[in-house]
């Protein structure tokens, strides 16, 4: 009985050791020859389990980090969304039910800010994607100095949002801004335009800055995907008599579709969550007209210290974006992407 | 089977003995020490001395955060810290700086994360929220033994603005940083006016109008339409109401006609084109840059901003005595002492206090006051005439004037910061954009303030109503 117990204990140890590559086959042979391991059935099943578990064992540090840095904040945000939670009142925290969500829907600014968010995401994404795609196509074929050009045009992606915000804030400055000077020198305007102080224009100014910053992301990703399209496919399409446009539409695009879908999806989420540019350039003004949901949440959280309200807004973001992702995958038929070439 | 079991047990014992090796090595000394008591006796004092030496060599780390990020200030604080280190080698202070416009967010973030700097430049408007959150160390014990070194106005200020309201000393009286108008005297002369014409609010508005000349790219006012835009208007409102914020029943004075008229006068500076269109979004940095770069002729700010004007010709501008209200009195904040706070999260309040008192020694404080146009809080420096001359003259005249009335801030309810940072700015900007009238704006603000003040009065029957007592 003792032997059975020991062999039962040692079998999974052996599998774990083996799967973790901590001992080699010769060492295992020693264990086997000792006679402890006789239950081949258990051993096989544990070995299979170990095989399956192996990647997860190696991923454990990453799982722990994700739990700490993503799991905990996520759960805590959901928890706080249902609490009366003001940072300045740590002794006065109570259950709020749906009170914070009611406050969101009762906020007079919410309609305008939601509309702003949708415009912000749609317009920014459209221009980033289109210009990024054009950039990738332009860089696909080798030419002299391509490396340098590539390095320069990909630079904006490396800048922080705050730096980009400050640069564009000065460019759009109504009194000293570069843009006003250029437009006046060209004779296109007679009086200076207050880009950041006019409703509508202030939102457009932020969009321009974000488009500029985000083009390289699409450029890099799409360029990498384009370079992975096999030449044989293109050649085959040529032989079949397909013109360049048809080859692009029916061969290239379907082949890189997984990249396109994922990049568009990621960028949508990032743009939706973008608050730093708005905060730096306009502070959401004038009169909240350039706020998106994210920057509004940021402003409210800090001005009121009402983290319950801000968390409720965050939970709604999360739900909205999750629904969007599911819808997007369905519409773009992501599962079939790349298979219909 | 028994042999195998024995083998396993023996193997286990061997493993245990191997893993316990480190411990047995440490414990191995013990019997030897017990055997040799003389050696132990000799060793003990040596170890104690070593421990004491270690303790003596242990350096206490402090973090100091300035919230008015500017190169000149960084330079000053680094100099002061270096001096402090020379005298206090066992305390090490690290300096951090953050721009004014993002300082509140930064401190809130750090406070919420339990990582506040040990010492930070505080703002009296944040006391309520920060104190509620436990982010400010109460200085009462230190204060009792120190207040004799502070000027009388400073002691009165701490009593009225901290102890009477919050029940404790929350800010260390370092220097006074009063607010007033700064004006381009050369422009003023060009339009045929003098500083003497600017003793009333109407005089200020007239100068703003006359100095505006778009053909020269000149505007009268560094208008603050963005964050912090309430402050200047607030003084104008106090001048209109005689320092009253709320009626006896808690209704806001924003419903009063004279307040609506004061708001209209203030907004007219923007609406009539006496300020750049962009200024609807301007906050601290933009208003100061506009004045120092020669775009605008009048700036309302604290005195310390005068140290950041860079190349602006010294002879071309001056500080003004605060304008009088219609009743002939000046409604201003007298003092503004209490610039530094010790964090409620600090582990070294004694050392932090040590550092703060060091900042108040004559050499260090004098350098600060001369460099940043501040008024020293200590008696030993207060009689020095150089602090009341030159650019500081206007500020000092305001503080010393017989007709000056010390006003309260907008209210002591916990949402006061929200009003200043979110509610007011958006409503004023909507008005500036023509989306609502002044009447609508004032009624909305009045509703908001009334609701908060009444709730505060209900929950704090003995709380302070922020109305000034005019003698």
Interface residues (C-beta under 8 A of the other chain):
Chain A: X2 X3 X6 X35 X86 X87 X88 X89 X90 X109 X173 X174 X175 X176 X192 X194 X196 X197 X198 X199 X202 X282 X283 X285 X286 X287 X288 X299 X300 X302 X303 X304 X305 X307
Chain B: X1 X4 X5 X8 X104 X105 X108 X111 X112 X128 X129 X130 X132 X133 X134 X217 X225 X226 X227 X276 X277 X278 X279 X280 X281 X283 X290 X293 X295 X414 X415 X417 X418 X421 X422 X425 X426 X427 X429 X430 X432 X433 X435
